[in-house]
Amino acid sequence: MFPYDAVLASAVQTAPACIADVLQVMRAIDGTCVDGDGLKWFNRLYLEVTQAVETRVSAGGFSDPEWLAELDIQFAGWYFAALKAFLTGGPGAECWQVLFASRGNAALARIQFALCGINAHINHDLPEAIVKTCQATSSVPQHPSAQYSDYTSLNSTLDGIIESAKQTLHVRLLGDPVPAVSHLEDTMAAWSVSAARENAWQNSEILWHLQGVPALADGFEDTLDGLTTVVGKALLAPVL
């Protein structure tokens, strides 16, 4: 825990209603967290991603910009809710606990925190956010669709941001260099945001069809959390 955690809990108290709200909360988190807090580096990367999405939505060029904006809001809400649960002692997904419980581990690299957060957010939260977005916009997650085309059109932008982060965050949590030879390079090379987002879309289709069977839906969500947790723990293996 960090001495300013109450400030963070206050920042994520209310669910965002628009992309501007999302950006405001992320900037508050970024301005509150010190460099020695691993949460800062996931949040910083996510803030950059959200700014890029807002720019693309504002510029037009999407078949259904309202759907994409709603997804951005729904998606961020899952991250804020997970952080709120951790800070207030409420129940939350285990895949997020892996990241939050390691926030001060100086043996880890900043990029590890960023990728662990992305892992939890895409592999666990994104299928849920897609379903919620479709419910709110009277649409259906399916291949092919205008929404899916808009969704995948962001992949190149997101891949570029992640690749840049792999360079700028390639230091230990406190800013000292990582060892010249470590497993970190293999870990980073294995990560593909495009592949993770495609898998998330496919899982959203499964969740959509399980809506009428709560027991199966809950079981599937638990499985997603378990698998994502395993990956998260692997991503946070100390850099030796």
Buried (B, 14 or more C-beta within 10 A) or exposed (E): EBEEBEBBBEBBEEBBEEBEBBBEBBBBBBEBBEEBBBBBBBBBBBBBBBBBBBEBBEEEEBEBBEBBBBBBBBBBBBBBBBBBBBBEEEEBBBBBBBBBEBBBBEEBBBBBBBBBBBBBBBBBBBBBBBBBBBBBBEBEBEEEBEBBEBBBBBBEBBBEBBEEBBEEBBBBBEEEEBEEEBEBEEBBEEBEBBEBBBBBBEBBBBBBEBEEEEEBBEEBBEEBBEEBBEBBBBBBBBBE
